Amino acid sequence: MAHQATLLMRQFVTHDVQRLLLTRPDGLSWQPGQGLELAIDQDAWRDQGRPFTPTSLLEDRILELTVKRYPEEDGVTEALHALEPGAALLLSDPFGTITYQGPGTFIAAGTGLTPFLAMLRRLAKDEALAGHRLLLSNKGERDVICAKELSHYLGDDLVLTFTREDDAGRQGRRIDTAFLDANIADREGHCYVCGPDPFVQSINDGLLSLGIDPDQLVYER
């Protein structure tokens, strides 16, 4: 891979998501929303890179990645969650088609939030949050990444929905076409979509059925 970095610290942000703070390699740049491939620089893991989205600001002197642990998979995220400060990591150059195009609605499931967290932090820094809304689906309240920060940024324009809880104030349901119809206030703005592939396909189909122009959709192609 193109860059080397060192783990400075890690910290839980939910019960199964950690923020990893790394040294920032010289010459590494990206647009908010783009991803990087990350691998542990050890013999057992060096060829097992995984994509993650930087959630730090471009001008920050460190690099933050937000990583969920998936114990049912191949062990890479568990290994990342267990690293100690000083561990060596490898990073690719940035890639991806999710970049900021203008005001609109962010629609995410789970860690699909991370590209939009990077954008929202940029918008907050630029005092340009007006005209944006976030529709975010999680299994339950404890799964929401950076919930207080999101609420601070967006207020009533943060719409949470939980698929495995039935809280009357959080509309315990999935984001479907009816939900989109009720919660997208600006039909002229961009619609940013990120999450598991079936979620992205379902949301895009729903948006198109509501008359959203394909050119308004921003997702990983």
Order of alpha helices (4+ residues) and beta strands (2+ residues): beta-beta-beta-beta-beta-alpha-beta-beta-alpha-beta-alpha-beta-alpha-beta-alpha-beta
